[in-house]
Amino acid sequence: MWRRRFGRSHGRAAATVQPGRAATRPTALVYRGPAGCDGCSEPVAALLRESRWGFDVSYVGPRERLRVSPETLTSAVLYAQPGGDGDVEDAYRRLRGSARTIRDYVNAGGRYVGICMGGYLAGSSPGFDLLPNDTDQFITSPNANVTDEADTVIEVMWRERPRYMYFQDGPVFPLGAGARDVIVLARYTSNGTVAALVAPFGRGRVAVCGPHPEATEEWYRAADVANPDGVHTDLGHDLIDTLMGPPGGDRRPP
């Protein structure tokens, strides 16, 4: 069995997130720890904070003030699992003790967003088993136009429009025959496999994306790649808005 890998440490400077900015703002939790990579959590936190929802963001992880626990997750409307450094099996080993907690949280009405490694971990082999089907590796899929693990830019069709995104060995999301009420946001242009989707899970919702909608200008400079669209966060905000949308009118932004 091949070992799925994502990323190397991007070495990004940590962004400062101010918890408790406003009591009326919805709370989001972003994992930061050994199942992720250095500099991967902070851009996700910034994406959430700067969205129209204006999330108050806190980090959770084994070295953070907050841990992944039922009590902590209950306080939030959204949990985010960012990119990681290493293979999926190793990342899941580090999170195995929290898998049931995360699954129960989403099943009870929580929102989960997973990007790249976080998308892989939403699958089932191994993972949190939150998706209608499992995940797979884009670079090994038939007719993939990227076939190695190098950081690059990839073209997707996002809501039927061609867009370019930062990419590093991200997953595809096969739908399977039993998939219901799934919103496919993006497909990889070269072979039509699903690159981003939002799906129900119990009373909650799951959003996953193989490429990186949160990638910053610094990521592109460090990898010496360019995005023909420019560096924008609108696709990440669309992912979040779709995740937070109906059902659940109480989750509308203030």
Contacts in CASP RR format, 6 or more apart in sequence:
PFRMAT RR
TARGET T0000
AUTHOR 0000-0000-0000
METHOD contacts of the structure
MODEL  1
MWRRRFGRSHGRAAATVQPGRAATRPTALVYRGPAGCDGCSEPVAALLRE
SRWGFDVSYVGPRERLRVSPETLTSAVLYAQPGGDGDVEDAYRRLRGSAR
TIRDYVNAGGRYVGICMGGYLAGSSPGFDLLPNDTDQFITSPNANVTDEA
DTVIEVMWRERPRYMYFQDGPVFPLGAGARDVIVLARYTSNGTVAALVAP
FGRGRVAVCGPHPEATEEWYRAADVANPDGVHTDLGHDLIDTLMGPPGGD
RRPP
2 137 0 8 1.000
2 140 0 8 1.000
3 87 0 8 1.000
3 88 0 8 1.000
3 89 0 8 1.000
4 87 0 8 1.000
4 88 0 8 1.000
4 89 0 8 1.000
4 120 0 8 1.000
4 137 0 8 1.000
4 169 0 8 1.000
4 171 0 8 1.000
5 86 0 8 1.000
5 87 0 8 1.000
5 88 0 8 1.000
5 149 0 8 1.000
5 169 0 8 1.000
6 83 0 8 1.000
6 84 0 8 1.000
6 85 0 8 1.000
6 86 0 8 1.000
6 87 0 8 1.000
6 88 0 8 1.000
6 116 0 8 1.000
6 117 0 8 1.000
6 120 0 8 1.000
6 168 0 8 1.000
6 169 0 8 1.000
6 170 0 8 1.000
7 37 0 8 1.000
7 83 0 8 1.000
7 84 0 8 1.000
7 85 0 8 1.000
7 86 0 8 1.000
7 116 0 8 1.000
7 117 0 8 1.000
7 149 0 8 1.000
7 151 0 8 1.000
7 168 0 8 1.000
7 169 0 8 1.000
8 37 0 8 1.000
8 85 0 8 1.000
9 37 0 8 1.000
9 38 0 8 1.000
9 39 0 8 1.000
9 85 0 8 1.000
10 37 0 8 1.000
10 38 0 8 1.000
10 39 0 8 1.000
10 40 0 8 1.000
10 219 0 8 1.000
10 222 0 8 1.000
11 38 0 8 1.000
11 39 0 8 1.000
11 222 0 8 1.000
12 38 0 8 1.000
12 39 0 8 1.000
12 40 0 8 1.000
12 42 0 8 1.000
12 43 0 8 1.000
12 216 0 8 1.000
12 218 0 8 1.000
12 219 0 8 1.000
12 222 0 8 1.000
13 39 0 8 1.000
13 42 0 8 1.000
13 218 0 8 1.000
14 39 0 8 1.000
14 42 0 8 1.000
15 42 0 8 1.000
15 43 0 8 1.000
15 45 0 8 1.000
15 46 0 8 1.000
17 42 0 8 1.000
17 45 0 8 1.000
17 46 0 8 1.000
17 49 0 8 1.000
17 57 0 8 1.000
17 58 0 8 1.000
17 59 0 8 1.000
18 56 0 8 1.000
19 56 0 8 1.000
19 57 0 8 1.000
19 58 0 8 1.000
20 56 0 8 1.000
21 56 0 8 1.000
22 56 0 8 1.000
24 254 0 8 1.000
25 53 0 8 1.000
25 54 0 8 1.000
25 55 0 8 1.000
25 56 0 8 1.000
25 254 0 8 1.000
26 53 0 8 1.000
26 54 0 8 1.000
26 55 0 8 1.000
26 56 0 8 1.000
26 76 0 8 1.000
26 77 0 8 1.000
26 78 0 8 1.000
26 251 0 8 1.000
26 253 0 8 1.000
27 55 0 8 1.000
27 56 0 8 1.000
27 57 0 8 1.000
27 58 0 8 1.000
27 75 0 8 1.000
27 76 0 8 1.000
27 77 0 8 1.000
27 78 0 8 1.000
28 45 0 8 1.000
28 48 0 8 1.000
28 55 0 8 1.000
28 56 0 8 1.000
28 57 0 8 1.000
28 58 0 8 1.000
28 76 0 8 1.000
28 77 0 8 1.000
28 78 0 8 1.000
28 79 0 8 1.000
28 80 0 8 1.000
29 57 0 8 1.000
29 58 0 8 1.000
29 59 0 8 1.000
29 60 0 8 1.000
29 66 0 8 1.000
29 68 0 8 1.000
29 72 0 8 1.000
29 73 0 8 1.000
29 76 0 8 1.000
29 78 0 8 1.000
29 79 0 8 1.000
29 80 0 8 1.000
30 41 0 8 1.000
30 44 0 8 1.000
30 45 0 8 1.000
30 48 0 8 1.000
30 57 0 8 1.000
30 58 0 8 1.000
30 59 0 8 1.000
30 60 0 8 1.000
30 79 0 8 1.000
30 80 0 8 1.000
30 82 0 8 1.000
31 41 0 8 1.000
31 59 0 8 1.000
31 60 0 8 1.000
31 61 0 8 1.000
31 68 0 8 1.000
31 79 0 8 1.000
31 80 0 8 1.000
31 81 0 8 1.000
31 82 0 8 1.000
32 41 0 8 1.000
32 42 0 8 1.000
32 59 0 8 1.000
32 60 0 8 1.000
32 61 0 8 1.000
32 63 0 8 1.000
32 64 0 8 1.000
32 82 0 8 1.000
33 41 0 8 1.000
33 61 0 8 1.000
33 62 0 8 1.000
33 63 0 8 1.000
33 64 0 8 1.000
33 94 0 8 1.000
34 62 0 8 1.000
34 94 0 8 1.000
35 84 0 8 1.000
35 90 0 8 1.000
35 91 0 8 1.000
35 92 0 8 1.000
35 94 0 8 1.000
35 95 0 8 1.000
35 117 0 8 1.000
35 121 0 8 1.000
36 82 0 8 1.000
36 83 0 8 1.000
36 84 0 8 1.000
36 85 0 8 1.000
36 91 0 8 1.000
36 117 0 8 1.000
37 82 0 8 1.000
37 83 0 8 1.000
37 84 0 8 1.000
37 85 0 8 1.000
37 86 0 8 1.000
37 117 0 8 1.000
38 85 0 8 1.000
40 82 0 8 1.000
40 83 0 8 1.000
40 84 0 8 1.000
40 85 0 8 1.000
41 59 0 8 1.000
41 82 0 8 1.000
43 82 0 8 1.000
43 214 0 8 1.000
43 215 0 8 1.000
43 216 0 8 1.000
43 219 0 8 1.000
44 80 0 8 1.000
44 82 0 8 1.000
44 113 0 8 1.000
44 115 0 8 1.000
44 214 0 8 1.000
45 57 0 8 1.000
45 59 0 8 1.000
45 80 0 8 1.000
46 214 0 8 1.000
47 213 0 8 1.000
47 214 0 8 1.000
47 233 0 8 1.000
47 236 0 8 1.000
47 237 0 8 1.000
47 240 0 8 1.000
48 54 0 8 1.000
48 55 0 8 1.000
48 57 0 8 1.000
48 78 0 8 1.000
48 80 0 8 1.000
48 240 0 8 1.000
49 55 0 8 1.000
49 56 0 8 1.000
49 57 0 8 1.000
50 233 0 8 1.000
51 237 0 8 1.000
51 240 0 8 1.000
51 241 0 8 1.000
52 237 0 8 1.000
52 241 0 8 1.000
52 253 0 8 1.000
53 240 0 8 1.000
53 244 0 8 1.000
53 253 0 8 1.000
54 253 0 8 1.000
55 78 0 8 1.000
58 65 0 8 1.000
58 66 0 8 1.000
58 76 0 8 1.000
59 65 0 8 1.000
59 66 0 8 1.000
60 66 0 8 1.000
60 67 0 8 1.000
60 68 0 8 1.000
60 72 0 8 1.000
60 79 0 8 1.000
61 67 0 8 1.000
61 68 0 8 1.000
66 72 0 8 1.000
68 95 0 8 1.000
68 98 0 8 1.000
68 101 0 8 1.000
68 102 0 8 1.000
69 101 0 8 1.000
70 101 0 8 1.000
70 104 0 8 1.000
70 105 0 8 1.000
73 79 0 8 1.000
73 101 0 8 1.000
73 102 0 8 1.000
73 105 0 8 1.000
73 110 0 8 1.000
74 105 0 8 1.000
76 110 0 8 1.000
77 110 0 8 1.000
77 111 0 8 1.000
77 244 0 8 1.000
77 251 0 8 1.000
78 110 0 8 1.000
78 111 0 8 1.000
78 112 0 8 1.000
78 113 0 8 1.000
78 240 0 8 1.000
78 243 0 8 1.000
78 244 0 8 1.000
79 102 0 8 1.000
79 105 0 8 1.000
79 106 0 8 1.000
79 110 0 8 1.000
79 111 0 8 1.000
79 112 0 8 1.000
79 113 0 8 1.000
80 112 0 8 1.000
80 113 0 8 1.000
80 114 0 8 1.000
80 115 0 8 1.000
81 112 0 8 1.000
81 113 0 8 1.000
81 114 0 8 1.000
81 115 0 8 1.000
81 117 0 8 1.000
81 118 0 8 1.000
81 119 0 8 1.000
81 121 0 8 1.000
81 122 0 8 1.000
82 114 0 8 1.000
82 115 0 8 1.000
82 116 0 8 1.000
82 117 0 8 1.000
82 118 0 8 1.000
82 214 0 8 1.000
83 114 0 8 1.000
83 115 0 8 1.000
83 116 0 8 1.000
83 117 0 8 1.000
83 118 0 8 1.000
83 212 0 8 1.000
84 91 0 8 1.000
84 116 0 8 1.000
84 117 0 8 1.000
84 118 0 8 1.000
86 117 0 8 1.000
88 117 0 8 1.000
88 120 0 8 1.000
88 121 0 8 1.000
88 126 0 8 1.000
88 127 0 8 1.000
89 126 0 8 1.000
91 117 0 8 1.000
91 120 0 8 1.000
91 121 0 8 1.000
92 99 0 8 1.000
92 121 0 8 1.000
92 126 0 8 1.000
92 127 0 8 1.000
95 102 0 8 1.000
95 121 0 8 1.000
96 126 0 8 1.000
99 127 0 8 1.000
99 128 0 8 1.000
102 112 0 8 1.000
102 128 0 8 1.000
102 130 0 8 1.000
103 128 0 8 1.000
103 129 0 8 1.000
103 130 0 8 1.000
105 112 0 8 1.000
106 112 0 8 1.000
106 128 0 8 1.000
106 130 0 8 1.000
106 201 0 8 1.000
106 202 0 8 1.000
106 204 0 8 1.000
106 205 0 8 1.000
106 206 0 8 1.000
107 201 0 8 1.000
107 202 0 8 1.000
107 203 0 8 1.000
107 204 0 8 1.000
108 203 0 8 1.000
108 204 0 8 1.000
109 202 0 8 1.000
109 203 0 8 1.000
109 204 0 8 1.000
109 205 0 8 1.000
110 203 0 8 1.000
110 204 0 8 1.000
110 205 0 8 1.000
111 204 0 8 1.000
111 205 0 8 1.000
111 206 0 8 1.000
111 207 0 8 1.000
111 243 0 8 1.000
111 244 0 8 1.000
111 251 0 8 1.000
112 122 0 8 1.000
112 128 0 8 1.000
112 130 0 8 1.000
112 201 0 8 1.000
112 205 0 8 1.000
112 206 0 8 1.000
112 207 0 8 1.000
113 206 0 8 1.000
113 207 0 8 1.000
113 208 0 8 1.000
113 209 0 8 1.000
113 239 0 8 1.000
113 240 0 8 1.000
113 243 0 8 1.000
114 121 0 8 1.000
114 122 0 8 1.000
114 206 0 8 1.000
114 207 0 8 1.000
114 208 0 8 1.000
114 209 0 8 1.000
115 208 0 8 1.000
115 209 0 8 1.000
115 210 0 8 1.000
115 212 0 8 1.000
115 213 0 8 1.000
115 214 0 8 1.000
116 168 0 8 1.000
116 169 0 8 1.000
116 170 0 8 1.000
116 171 0 8 1.000
116 209 0 8 1.000
116 210 0 8 1.000
116 211 0 8 1.000
116 212 0 8 1.000
118 208 0 8 1.000
119 135 0 8 1.000
119 171 0 8 1.000
119 173 0 8 1.000
119 208 0 8 1.000
119 209 0 8 1.000
119 210 0 8 1.000
120 127 0 8 1.000
120 135 0 8 1.000
120 170 0 8 1.000
120 171 0 8 1.000
121 127 0 8 1.000
121 128 0 8 1.000
122 128 0 8 1.000
122 130 0 8 1.000
122 131 0 8 1.000
122 135 0 8 1.000
122 206 0 8 1.000
122 208 0 8 1.000
123 129 0 8 1.000
123 130 0 8 1.000
123 131 0 8 1.000
123 134 0 8 1.000
123 135 0 8 1.000
124 131 0 8 1.000
124 134 0 8 1.000
125 134 0 8 1.000
130 199 0 8 1.000
130 201 0 8 1.000
130 206 0 8 1.000
131 173 0 8 1.000
131 199 0 8 1.000
131 201 0 8 1.000
131 206 0 8 1.000
131 208 0 8 1.000
132 175 0 8 1.000
132 176 0 8 1.000
132 178 0 8 1.000
132 179 0 8 1.000
132 180 0 8 1.000
132 182 0 8 1.000
132 199 0 8 1.000
133 173 0 8 1.000
133 174 0 8 1.000
133 175 0 8 1.000
133 176 0 8 1.000
133 178 0 8 1.000
133 179 0 8 1.000
134 174 0 8 1.000
135 171 0 8 1.000
135 172 0 8 1.000
135 173 0 8 1.000
135 174 0 8 1.000
135 208 0 8 1.000
136 171 0 8 1.000
136 172 0 8 1.000
136 174 0 8 1.000
137 169 0 8 1.000
137 170 0 8 1.000
137 171 0 8 1.000
137 172 0 8 1.000
138 144 0 8 1.000
138 146 0 8 1.000
138 169 0 8 1.000
138 170 0 8 1.000
138 171 0 8 1.000
138 172 0 8 1.000
138 188 0 8 1.000
138 193 0 8 1.000
138 195 0 8 1.000
138 210 0 8 1.000
139 146 0 8 1.000
139 147 0 8 1.000
139 148 0 8 1.000
139 149 0 8 1.000
139 169 0 8 1.000
139 170 0 8 1.000
140 147 0 8 1.000
141 172 0 8 1.000
141 191 0 8 1.000
141 193 0 8 1.000
142 191 0 8 1.000
143 190 0 8 1.000
143 191 0 8 1.000
144 188 0 8 1.000
144 190 0 8 1.000
144 191 0 8 1.000
145 154 0 8 1.000
145 188 0 8 1.000
145 189 0 8 1.000
145 190 0 8 1.000
145 191 0 8 1.000
146 152 0 8 1.000
146 154 0 8 1.000
146 167 0 8 1.000
146 190 0 8 1.000
149 168 0 8 1.000
149 169 0 8 1.000
150 168 0 8 1.000
151 166 0 8 1.000
151 167 0 8 1.000
151 168 0 8 1.000
151 219 0 8 1.000
151 223 0 8 1.000
151 225 0 8 1.000
152 166 0 8 1.000
152 167 0 8 1.000
152 168 0 8 1.000
152 223 0 8 1.000
152 225 0 8 1.000
153 164 0 8 1.000
153 165 0 8 1.000
153 166 0 8 1.000
153 167 0 8 1.000
153 220 0 8 1.000
153 225 0 8 1.000
153 226 0 8 1.000
153 227 0 8 1.000
153 228 0 8 1.000
154 164 0 8 1.000
154 165 0 8 1.000
154 167 0 8 1.000
154 188 0 8 1.000
154 189 0 8 1.000
154 211 0 8 1.000
155 162 0 8 1.000
155 163 0 8 1.000
155 164 0 8 1.000
155 188 0 8 1.000
155 189 0 8 1.000
155 190 0 8 1.000
156 162 0 8 1.000
156 163 0 8 1.000
156 164 0 8 1.000
156 165 0 8 1.000
156 186 0 8 1.000
156 187 0 8 1.000
156 188 0 8 1.000
156 189 0 8 1.000
156 195 0 8 1.000
156 196 0 8 1.000
156 211 0 8 1.000
157 163 0 8 1.000
157 186 0 8 1.000
157 187 0 8 1.000
157 189 0 8 1.000
157 192 0 8 1.000
158 185 0 8 1.000
158 186 0 8 1.000
158 196 0 8 1.000
158 235 0 8 1.000
158 238 0 8 1.000
159 185 0 8 1.000
159 186 0 8 1.000
159 238 0 8 1.000
162 189 0 8 1.000
163 186 0 8 1.000
163 229 0 8 1.000
163 235 0 8 1.000
164 227 0 8 1.000
164 228 0 8 1.000
164 229 0 8 1.000
164 230 0 8 1.000
165 211 0 8 1.000
165 212 0 8 1.000
165 213 0 8 1.000
165 215 0 8 1.000
165 227 0 8 1.000
165 235 0 8 1.000
166 211 0 8 1.000
166 212 0 8 1.000
166 215 0 8 1.000
166 219 0 8 1.000
166 220 0 8 1.000
166 223 0 8 1.000
166 225 0 8 1.000
166 227 0 8 1.000
167 210 0 8 1.000
167 211 0 8 1.000
167 212 0 8 1.000
168 212 0 8 1.000
170 210 0 8 1.000
170 211 0 8 1.000
171 208 0 8 1.000
171 210 0 8 1.000
172 188 0 8 1.000
172 193 0 8 1.000
172 194 0 8 1.000
172 195 0 8 1.000
172 210 0 8 1.000
173 193 0 8 1.000
173 194 0 8 1.000
173 195 0 8 1.000
173 196 0 8 1.000
173 197 0 8 1.000
173 208 0 8 1.000
173 210 0 8 1.000
174 193 0 8 1.000
174 194 0 8 1.000
175 182 0 8 1.000
175 184 0 8 1.000
175 194 0 8 1.000
175 197 0 8 1.000
179 199 0 8 1.000
180 200 0 8 1.000
181 199 0 8 1.000
181 200 0 8 1.000
182 197 0 8 1.000
182 198 0 8 1.000
182 199 0 8 1.000
183 197 0 8 1.000
183 198 0 8 1.000
183 199 0 8 1.000
183 242 0 8 1.000
184 194 0 8 1.000
184 196 0 8 1.000
184 197 0 8 1.000
185 195 0 8 1.000
185 196 0 8 1.000
185 197 0 8 1.000
185 198 0 8 1.000
185 209 0 8 1.000
185 238 0 8 1.000
185 239 0 8 1.000
185 242 0 8 1.000
186 194 0 8 1.000
186 195 0 8 1.000
186 196 0 8 1.000
186 197 0 8 1.000
186 209 0 8 1.000
186 211 0 8 1.000
186 235 0 8 1.000
187 193 0 8 1.000
187 194 0 8 1.000
187 195 0 8 1.000
188 194 0 8 1.000
188 195 0 8 1.000
195 209 0 8 1.000
195 210 0 8 1.000
195 211 0 8 1.000
196 207 0 8 1.000
196 208 0 8 1.000
196 209 0 8 1.000
196 210 0 8 1.000
196 211 0 8 1.000
196 213 0 8 1.000
196 239 0 8 1.000
197 207 0 8 1.000
197 208 0 8 1.000
198 205 0 8 1.000
198 206 0 8 1.000
198 207 0 8 1.000
198 239 0 8 1.000
198 242 0 8 1.000
198 243 0 8 1.000
199 205 0 8 1.000
199 206 0 8 1.000
200 206 0 8 1.000
205 243 0 8 1.000
205 244 0 8 1.000
205 245 0 8 1.000
206 243 0 8 1.000
207 239 0 8 1.000
207 240 0 8 1.000
207 242 0 8 1.000
207 243 0 8 1.000
209 236 0 8 1.000
209 239 0 8 1.000
212 219 0 8 1.000
213 233 0 8 1.000
213 235 0 8 1.000
213 236 0 8 1.000
213 239 0 8 1.000
214 233 0 8 1.000
214 236 0 8 1.000
215 231 0 8 1.000
216 231 0 8 1.000
217 231 0 8 1.000
220 226 0 8 1.000
220 227 0 8 1.000
220 231 0 8 1.000
244 251 0 8 1.000
244 252 0 8 1.000
244 253 0 8 1.000
245 251 0 8 1.000
245 252 0 8 1.000
END
